[in-house]
Amino acid sequence: MNFEFYLPVEIIFGVGSASKVGQVGRRFGFRVLVVTGRKSSKENGALERVVSSLRKEGADEVFVFDQIGPNPTDKSVNLASELVVRERIDYIVGLGGGSSMDSAKAISIVSSNEGFAWDYVNYPEGPRLIPFLNRPVICIPTTAGTGSEVNRYSVLSNPIRKEKLVLSHSLNYPRVALIDPSLTLSMDERLTAITGLDALMHALESLTNRLSNPFAEELAVRAIRLIRDYLPLAIQEPENLRARTYMSYAAMLSGIAIDRKRVALIHGMEHPVSAHYPQIAHGEGLSALCVAITEFNYRGNPEKYALFAELMGYPPEPHMAVKALDDFLRRVGMRVSLKELGVEREKLERMAEDVYMLARGLFAVNPVEPTMEDLYRLYERAYEGY
């Protein structure tokens, strides 16, 4: 058995941990930028709690950048980076879902180095620029799904190019993750399902892809069990703090698992969907694609797909992974098609080309290496709701 493990993120987990942000932030300075979305963190009181804690612990200046959308853009990162430089910000707090946390990490990179956000994303041939410096980032998730609080990834969209790519670097890790499950209590049923399925796809893809890391796979296995048990409960009983706590924990485990083992074709094919249709939430796109892609993939790693089926409560046979996933999506109200999400059939060919050009680095990691024809066929099946 051989594996490597690296995670330079301090994790503080538990109800009430968000109130420690001011105390933790004092390590890094006294001028802070809070990066968050346009309304949810204000409406649920999370922003007020964070700002109050920062000021209570002696922050001289607390700036708020609240222009992060559901699929964050390079433009918003660039705007916030200009603010960081202009106001001589010491550290950054990312408060919200994956969009806010991804943005906070990217803002740290862009504001501390030359160039702009799109210079640092990973095209197949590599990024145009390599960062050498960063500012400390504290991540506080208010959803349970992306795991961005514990990994090195920032997913950004470029609305002009209609591309969605990943910034990935060892300097992109947050310094501290404050994971407070009570902040997720305000999520409605739909958002709970959307974010929870993102965590499940992280666990599924990290478990089943071709890379090997036994430690990360253990995390994925635990996450799958927790999501199986607690996502339906969190949807049915939104105030159930136990369910919310275990979903936050599962999202964290899945986030660590993909940090070590990466995602695969489900994510690779979703990114063009929400790049061309930014109104589609990432988890919705994943839900539309995952059954067809799992049916395509399971023969490439039968042992791990049999394990996934067993973890979901089905006979340990590879093909049962498809039924397990289909049934679970229906159970949580997320069995959707690309057509239902508003994708146009004439866009399928362009999206297949985007995957082939922009995400081909995932092909060798995926259990079955796809051709261009495979990609188009999979989009067709997801469009029809297979």
C-alpha positions in Angstrom: 0.0 0.0 0.0 1.4 3.4 -1.0 -0.2 6.8 -0.8 0.6 10.5 -0.1 -1.5 12.9 1.9 -1.2 16.6 2.3 -3.7 19.0 3.8 -2.4 22.2 5.2 -5.8 23.3 6.5 -6.7 23.8 10.2 -10.2 22.5 10.6 -12.4 23.7 13.5 -15.7 21.8 13.3 -18.8 22.2 15.4 -21.9 24.2 16.2 -20.9 27.7 17.1 -17.4 27.5 15.5 -18.2 30.4 13.2 -18.2 32.7 16.2 -14.5 32.0 16.5 -13.6 33.8 13.2 -12.5 37.0 15.0 -10.3 35.1 17.4 -8.7 33.1 14.5 -8.4 36.1 12.3 -6.3 38.0 14.8 -3.4 35.7 13.8 -3.4 37.2 10.3 -3.9 40.9 10.8 -6.5 43.6 11.4 -7.8 44.5 7.9 -10.1 41.9 6.5 -12.3 41.4 3.5 -15.4 39.2 3.8 -16.4 37.6 0.5 -20.0 36.5 0.3 -23.1 36.2 -1.9 -25.6 38.9 -2.7 -28.3 38.0 -0.1 -28.4 34.6 1.7 -25.7 35.3 4.3 -27.4 38.6 5.0 -30.9 37.1 5.3 -29.9 34.2 7.5 -27.8 36.4 9.8 -24.5 34.7 9.1 -22.8 37.8 7.7 -23.8 39.8 10.8 -22.4 37.1 13.1 -19.1 37.0 11.3 -18.6 40.8 11.1 -19.6 41.1 14.8 -17.0 38.5 15.8 -14.3 40.2 13.7 -15.0 43.6 15.2 -15.2 42.2 18.7 -11.8 40.7 18.4 -10.2 44.0 17.3 -10.3 44.1 13.5 -9.6 47.7 12.5 -11.4 47.5 9.2 -14.0 45.0 7.9 -14.8 45.3 4.2 -17.6 43.2 2.6 -17.6 42.2 -1.0 -21.1 40.8 -1.7 -21.2 40.4 -5.4 -20.5 36.7 -5.8 -23.1 34.8 -7.9 -23.9 31.1 -8.0 -21.4 30.3 -10.7 -18.6 32.8 -9.8 -16.9 34.7 -12.6 -13.3 35.8 -13.2 -14.6 39.3 -13.4 -15.9 39.3 -9.8 -12.6 37.8 -8.6 -10.7 40.6 -10.4 -12.9 43.3 -8.9 -12.5 42.0 -5.4 -8.7 41.6 -5.9 -8.5 45.3 -6.8 -10.2 46.1 -3.6 -7.8 43.9 -1.6 -4.8 45.7 -3.0 -6.3 49.2 -2.7 -7.3 48.7 0.9 -4.2 46.8 1.9 -6.2 43.8 3.2 -4.4 41.4 5.5 -6.6 38.4 5.1 -9.8 37.2 3.5 -12.9 35.4 4.9 -15.0 33.3 2.4 -18.5 33.0 3.8 -21.2 31.1 2.0 -21.5 28.2 -0.4 -18.8 26.9 -2.8 -19.0 30.0 -4.9 -18.0 32.4 -2.1 -15.3 30.1 -0.8 -13.9 29.4 -4.3 -13.9 33.1 -5.0 -12.2 34.0 -1.7 -9.3 31.6 -2.4 -8.9 32.9 -5.9 -9.0 36.5 -4.7 -6.1 35.6 -2.4 -4.0 34.3 -5.4 -4.9 37.1 -7.8 -4.4 40.0 -5.3 -1.0 38.7 -4.2 0.5 38.1 -7.7 0.5 39.6 -11.1 -2.1 39.2 -13.8 -5.8 38.4 -13.6 -7.9 35.4 -12.5 -8.1 33.7 -15.9 -4.3 33.6 -16.0 -4.3 31.0 -13.2 -6.9 28.5 -14.4 -5.9 25.1 -15.6 -6.3 24.7 -19.3 -5.1 21.3 -20.4 -1.7 22.8 -21.4 -1.5 24.4 -18.0 -2.1 27.9 -16.5 -0.5 31.0 -18.1 0.9 32.2 -14.7 2.1 30.4 -11.6 1.4 32.1 -8.2 4.2 32.6 -5.7 2.4 34.4 -2.9 -1.0 34.4 -1.2 -3.0 36.0 1.6 -4.5 33.9 4.5 -8.0 32.7 3.8 -10.6 31.6 6.4 -13.5 29.6 4.9 -16.9 29.4 6.6 -19.4 27.2 4.6 -23.1 27.9 4.9 -24.0 24.9 2.7 -23.0 21.3 2.9 -21.7 20.2 -0.5 -18.7 21.6 -2.2 -15.9 20.9 0.4 -14.1 24.0 -0.9 -13.2 24.9 2.7 -10.7 22.0 2.8 -9.3 21.7 -0.7 -7.1 23.5 -3.2 -9.7 24.1 -5.9 -11.5 27.2 -7.1 -14.0 26.8 -10.0 -14.5 29.9 -12.0 -16.6 30.8 -15.1 -15.7 33.2 -17.9 -19.0 34.4 -19.3 -17.3 35.9 -22.4 -15.6 32.7 -23.4 -18.4 30.5 -22.1 -15.8 28.4 -20.2 -15.7 27.0 -16.6 -12.3 26.0 -15.4 -10.4 25.2 -12.2 -7.7 27.1 -10.4 -5.7 24.5 -8.5 -2.5 25.2 -6.6 -1.0 24.4 -3.2 -1.2 28.2 -2.4 -5.0 27.9 -2.9 -5.7 26.0 0.3 -7.5 28.0 3.0 -5.5 28.5 6.1 -8.5 27.7 8.4 -11.9 26.1 7.9 -14.6 27.0 10.4 -17.3 24.5 9.8 -20.5 25.4 11.7 -23.4 23.1 10.8 -25.9 25.5 12.4 -25.2 27.9 9.4 -26.8 25.3 7.1 -30.1 25.2 8.9 -31.5 28.0 6.7 -31.1 26.1 3.4 -34.4 25.2 1.8 -35.2 21.7 0.5 -33.9 22.3 -3.0 -30.6 23.9 -2.0 -30.1 21.1 0.6 -30.6 18.5 -2.2 -28.5 20.4 -4.8 -25.5 20.8 -2.5 -25.8 17.4 -0.9 -25.6 15.7 -4.3 -22.5 17.7 -5.1 -20.9 16.0 -2.1 -22.1 12.6 -3.2 -20.6 13.1 -6.7 -17.3 14.1 -5.1 -17.4 10.9 -3.0 -18.5 8.7 -5.9 -15.9 10.0 -8.4 -13.0 10.0 -5.9 -13.9 6.4 -4.9 -14.2 5.0 -8.5 -11.7 6.9 -10.6 -8.4 5.3 -11.7 -6.1 7.1 -9.2 -5.2 5.2 -6.1 -5.1 6.6 -2.6 -6.5 4.3 0.1 -6.7 7.0 2.7 -8.8 9.3 0.5 -11.0 6.3 -0.5 -11.8 5.6 3.2 -13.0 9.2 3.5 -15.2 8.8 0.4 -16.7 5.5 1.7 -17.6 7.2 5.0 -19.1 10.2 3.1 -21.3 8.0 0.9 -22.8 6.2 4.0 -23.5 9.5 5.7 -25.1 11.1 2.6 -27.2 8.0 2.0 -28.6 8.3 5.6 -28.7 12.0 6.3 -29.4 13.9 3.1 -33.0 12.6 2.8 -33.5 13.4 6.5 -32.0 16.9 6.1 -34.5 17.5 3.3 -37.5 16.1 5.2 -36.5 17.8 8.5 -34.7 21.0 7.8 -34.3 21.9 11.5 -32.7 18.5 12.3 -29.3 19.6 13.5 -27.9 16.1 13.7 -28.7 15.6 10.0 -27.2 19.0 9.2 -24.1 18.2 11.2 -23.4 14.9 9.5 -24.1 16.4 6.1 -21.5 19.1 6.9 -19.1 16.4 7.9 -19.7 14.3 4.8 -19.2 17.4 2.6 -15.9 18.0 4.3 -14.8 14.4 3.9 -15.7 14.4 0.2 -13.9 17.7 -0.3 -10.7 16.1 1.1 -11.2 13.0 -1.0 -11.3 15.0 -4.3 -8.3 17.0 -3.1 -6.3 13.8 -3.1 -8.0 11.8 -5.9 -9.7 14.4 -8.1 -13.1 14.3 -9.8 -13.8 12.6 -13.1 -16.1 12.8 -16.1 -19.3 13.7 -14.3 -17.7 17.0 -13.2 -15.9 17.4 -16.5 -19.2 17.2 -18.4 -21.1 19.4 -16.0 -18.8 22.4 -16.2 -19.7 23.2 -19.8 -23.4 23.0 -18.8 -23.3 25.7 -16.2 -20.7 27.7 -18.3 -23.3 28.0 -21.1 -26.3 28.2 -18.7 -25.1 30.0 -15.6 -28.7 29.8 -14.2 -28.2 26.1 -13.7 -26.8 25.2 -10.3 -23.7 22.9 -10.3 -25.5 20.2 -8.4 -28.5 20.3 -10.8 -26.1 19.7 -13.8 -24.4 16.9 -11.9 -27.8 15.3 -11.1 -28.8 15.3 -14.8 -25.6 13.7 -16.0 -24.6 11.2 -13.3 -26.8 8.3 -14.1 -25.9 8.1 -17.8 -22.2 8.6 -17.0 -22.2 5.9 -14.2 -23.8 3.5 -16.7 -20.9 4.3 -19.1 -18.3 4.0 -16.4 -19.1 1.1 -14.2 -17.4 -1.6 -16.4 -14.1 0.3 -16.1 -13.9 -0.2 -12.3 -16.3 -3.0 -11.4 -14.9 -3.6 -7.9 -15.4 0.0 -6.8 -18.8 0.4 -8.4 -19.9 -2.8 -6.7 -18.8 -1.2 -3.4 -20.7 1.9 -4.1 -23.9 -0.1 -4.8 -23.3 -1.9 -1.5 -22.8 1.3 0.4 -26.1 2.6 -0.9 -27.9 -0.5 0.3 -28.0 -2.6 -2.9 -26.5 -5.9 -3.9 -22.7 -5.5 -4.4 -22.8 -5.8 -8.2 -21.2 -3.2 -10.5 -24.4 -2.5 -12.6 -26.4 -2.0 -9.4 -24.5 1.3 -8.9 -26.7 2.8 -11.7 -29.9 1.8 -10.1 -28.7 2.9 -6.7 -27.9 6.3 -8.0 -31.1 6.6 -10.0 -33.2 5.6 -7.0 -31.5 8.0 -4.7 -31.9 10.9 -7.0 -35.6 10.2 -7.2 -35.8 9.9 -3.4 -34.3 13.4 -2.9 -36.3 15.0 -5.8 -33.3 15.5 -8.1 -34.0 13.1 -11.0 -33.9 15.8 -13.7 -32.9 15.9 -17.4 -30.8 18.5 -19.2 -33.9 19.4 -21.2 -35.9 20.1 -18.0 -33.0 22.4 -16.8 -33.3 24.5 -20.0 -30.4 23.2 -22.0 -31.0 23.4 -25.8 -30.4 20.3 -27.9 -28.5 22.2 -30.5 -25.9 23.1 -27.7 -25.0 19.5 -27.0 -22.4 19.3 -29.7 -20.7 22.5 -28.6 -20.6 21.2 -25.0 -19.1 17.9 -26.1 -16.4 19.8 -27.9 -15.8 21.9 -24.8 -15.3 18.8 -22.7 -12.9 17.4 -25.3 -10.9 20.6 -25.5 -10.9 21.8 -21.9 -11.4 18.7 -19.7 -9.4 16.0 -21.4 -7.0 15.9 -18.5 -9.7 14.0 -16.7 -10.1 11.3 -19.4 -7.2 9.2 -18.2 -8.5 9.4 -14.6 -12.0 8.4 -15.6 -12.8 4.7 -15.2 -13.4 4.5 -19.0 -11.7 6.9 -21.4 -14.3 8.5 -23.6 -14.2 9.5 -27.2 -15.8 12.6 -28.7 -18.7 10.4 -29.9 -19.1 9.0 -26.3 -19.3 12.6 -24.9 -22.0 13.6 -27.4 -24.0 10.4 -26.8 -23.8 10.9 -23.0 -25.1 14.4 -23.3 -27.9 13.1 -25.5 -28.9 10.6 -22.9 -28.8 13.2 -20.1 -30.8 15.5 -22.3 -33.6 13.0 -22.6 -33.3 12.1 -18.9 -31.8 8.6 -19.0 
